[in-house]
Amino acid sequence: MVRTVFLSLCLCVAALTSCTTDAYDKGEGEFSMMTAEMVDAHVGADKKVDFAVTDDGERLVPQKPFTISWITKGDTTYRALFYFNRTKNTQHQVEAVGMNRVGTLIPVVTDSLEDGVKTDPLYIESTWVGKSLRYLNLRIRLLTGVADDEEARHTLGLVADSLSENADGTRTVFLRLYHDQGGRPEYYSVTTYASIPLDSIRADSLRLTVNTYQGIMTKTVAVSPTPSASPPTHLPRRGE
């Protein structure tokens, strides 16, 4: 059940492509002026990215529309980390360098998890919300290695525990980051990203708890409730 709801990571694929080269280190090469932004990437009917919108609301248009192996559906939008070089042609036209897919985490309730909530430790390197206030982004570092089971995967997800009514009449939803190490050893680290769409939260704020190697981390973020968002069902009030 968990793997159909949450984000399973095949880390040999999901790990970000390294751009560390001699030319890059010296600031002289193809990647010396490269920028990376979290985006919503629009894909046309031909399964090519024709524009992307950053978390600060900037529209980026690649000089040449492009596609990637993980783009399997046209006329849709993918969450992604977009690598590009700015051009002198127009303000928003860019030269695409690469793009990695980013998983979006939507809250589910504990009752929907057959194996319970797993909170294996990981590292949270940074968290941020862009000017558009649409996503809480997580830069995550996982310890991993080659497992005997070739199907072993890290699995990330988001669990809604309870809802709190605050003294000022606002509501806070309490969330936990789900992480199943999946039987992978902890030999080396890889970095991945995940985004929590804030329009999926039916509350005025969220409080995220994460089990890290340094201890329990909490992050509180204000949210503008969206009436059309579907709240998790059977969510208990805080203290029940």
C-alpha positions in Angstrom: 0.0 0.0 0.0 2.7 2.5 0.9 4.6 2.2 -2.4 1.5 3.1 -4.4 0.9 6.2 -2.3 4.4 7.5 -1.6 7.5 8.2 -3.6 9.8 5.3 -4.1 13.3 6.3 -5.0 15.6 4.2 -7.2 18.6 6.2 -6.2 20.9 5.2 -9.0 18.4 7.2 -11.1 17.1 9.7 -8.7 20.5 11.0 -7.5 21.2 14.4 -9.1 23.6 14.4 -12.1 26.9 15.8 -11.0 28.1 18.9 -12.9 31.6 18.9 -11.2 34.2 19.3 -14.0 37.6 20.9 -14.2 36.1 23.7 -16.3 33.2 24.2 -13.9 35.6 24.4 -10.9 37.5 27.2 -12.7 34.4 29.0 -13.7 35.3 28.8 -17.4 33.1 26.1 -19.0 29.7 25.2 -20.1 28.3 25.0 -16.6 30.0 28.0 -15.1 26.9 30.3 -15.5 24.4 27.5 -14.8 21.4 28.1 -12.6 19.2 25.5 -10.9 15.5 26.3 -10.0 12.6 24.3 -8.6 9.9 24.6 -11.3 6.5 23.4 -12.5 7.5 22.3 -16.0 4.8 22.4 -18.7 4.8 19.6 -21.2 2.9 19.9 -24.5 1.2 17.2 -26.5 4.5 16.2 -28.0 5.9 15.4 -24.5 8.4 18.2 -24.7 8.9 20.9 -22.1 7.9 24.2 -23.7 8.1 26.4 -20.6 8.6 26.2 -16.8 7.5 28.4 -13.9 9.8 28.9 -10.9 8.7 29.1 -7.3 9.2 32.8 -7.5 6.8 33.1 -10.4 9.3 33.6 -13.2 8.3 32.0 -16.5 11.3 30.3 -18.3 11.1 29.4 -22.0 13.8 27.0 -23.3 15.3 28.0 -26.7 14.5 24.5 -27.9 11.7 22.4 -26.4 13.1 19.1 -25.0 12.0 15.8 -23.6 13.5 13.4 -21.0 12.9 9.7 -20.5 10.8 10.1 -17.4 8.3 12.3 -19.3 5.6 9.8 -20.2 2.5 12.0 -20.5 1.8 15.0 -22.7 -0.4 18.0 -21.9 0.5 18.0 -18.2 2.9 19.6 -15.7 5.8 18.0 -13.9 7.5 19.1 -10.7 11.2 19.3 -11.4 14.6 20.8 -10.7 15.6 22.7 -13.9 19.2 23.4 -14.8 19.7 26.2 -17.4 21.9 29.0 -18.7 20.4 32.4 -19.2 20.6 33.9 -22.7 20.9 37.4 -24.0 18.1 36.9 -26.5 15.1 37.7 -24.2 14.7 38.2 -20.5 13.0 34.8 -20.0 14.5 32.6 -22.7 17.0 30.1 -21.4 19.3 27.4 -22.6 18.3 24.1 -21.0 21.1 22.0 -19.5 19.2 19.3 -17.7 16.1 18.5 -15.6 15.5 16.1 -12.7 12.1 15.1 -11.6 11.1 16.0 -8.1 8.5 14.0 -6.1 5.5 15.8 -4.6 4.4 14.6 -1.2 0.6 14.7 -0.4 -0.5 13.9 3.2 -2.2 10.6 3.9 -3.6 9.4 7.2 -2.0 6.7 9.4 -5.0 4.4 8.9 -4.2 4.0 5.2 -0.8 2.5 5.9 -0.8 -1.2 6.2 2.7 -1.4 7.6 2.5 1.6 9.9 4.5 4.8 9.9 8.2 4.3 9.2 10.6 7.1 10.2 14.1 5.9 9.4 16.6 8.7 9.9 17.9 11.0 7.1 19.4 14.4 6.7 17.4 17.6 5.9 20.0 19.9 4.4 17.5 22.8 3.8 13.9 23.7 3.6 12.3 26.7 1.9 9.2 28.2 0.4 9.3 30.4 -2.7 7.7 33.7 -3.3 4.7 32.1 -4.9 4.0 30.3 -1.6 3.0 27.1 -3.5 5.4 24.6 -2.1 7.5 23.7 0.9 10.6 22.3 -0.6 13.0 19.8 1.1 16.6 19.1 0.2 17.2 15.6 1.6 20.4 13.6 2.0 20.0 9.9 2.3 22.6 7.3 3.4 22.4 4.4 1.0 24.3 1.5 -0.6 23.9 -1.5 -2.8 21.4 -4.0 -1.2 21.3 -7.7 -1.8 17.7 -7.2 -2.9 17.8 -5.4 -6.3 14.2 -4.2 -5.7 15.1 -2.4 -2.4 14.2 1.3 -2.5 14.1 4.2 -0.2 10.5 5.4 0.2 9.4 8.9 1.2 6.0 10.1 2.1 4.0 12.4 4.3 1.6 11.4 7.1 -1.0 13.6 8.7 -1.3 12.9 12.4 -3.7 15.4 13.8 -5.4 18.8 13.5 -5.1 21.5 16.2 -7.5 24.3 16.8 -5.4 27.3 18.0 -6.5 30.0 20.4 -6.8 32.6 17.7 -9.2 30.4 15.7 -6.6 29.2 13.2 -5.9 25.5 12.5 -2.6 23.7 12.4 -2.1 20.2 10.8 0.7 18.1 12.3 2.6 16.1 9.7 5.4 13.5 9.8 7.9 12.7 7.1 7.7 9.0 6.3 11.0 7.4 5.4 11.5 3.6 4.8 15.2 2.8 4.3 14.0 -0.2 2.4 16.8 -2.5 3.5 19.5 -0.3 1.9 22.8 -0.1 3.8 24.2 3.2 4.9 27.6 3.4 3.1 27.4 6.7 1.2 25.1 9.7 0.8 23.0 10.9 -2.1 20.9 14.1 -2.4 17.3 14.2 -3.5 14.5 16.8 -3.4 10.8 16.6 -2.5 8.1 19.3 -2.5 4.9 19.5 -0.4 2.2 21.3 -2.3 0.7 23.8 0.1 -2.6 23.8 -1.6 -3.1 20.2 -0.5 -3.2 21.4 3.2 -6.6 22.3 4.6 -5.3 24.4 7.5 -3.8 27.7 8.2 -0.4 26.2 9.0 1.5 22.9 9.0 4.0 21.6 11.5 6.3 19.0 9.9 8.3 16.6 12.1 11.3 14.7 10.7 13.5 12.1 12.3 17.1 13.1 11.3 20.5 11.6 12.3 20.9 14.7 14.5 17.6 14.3 16.2 14.0 15.3 15.7 13.6 18.4 13.5 10.4 20.4 13.3 9.4 23.0 10.7 6.3 25.3 10.9 4.9 26.9 7.8 2.0 29.3 7.3 -0.5 28.1 4.6 -3.4 29.9 2.8 -6.2 27.3 3.0 -7.6 26.3 -0.4 -11.3 25.4 -0.2 -10.9 22.9 -3.2 -8.1 21.0 -1.5 -9.1 17.5 -0.3 -8.2 17.1 3.4 -7.1 13.8 4.8 -10.1 11.8 6.2 -10.5 10.6 9.8 -7.9 13.1 11.0 -8.1 13.4 14.8 -8.1 16.6 16.7 -4.9 17.4 18.5 -5.1 15.7 22.0 -7.7 13.1 21.1 
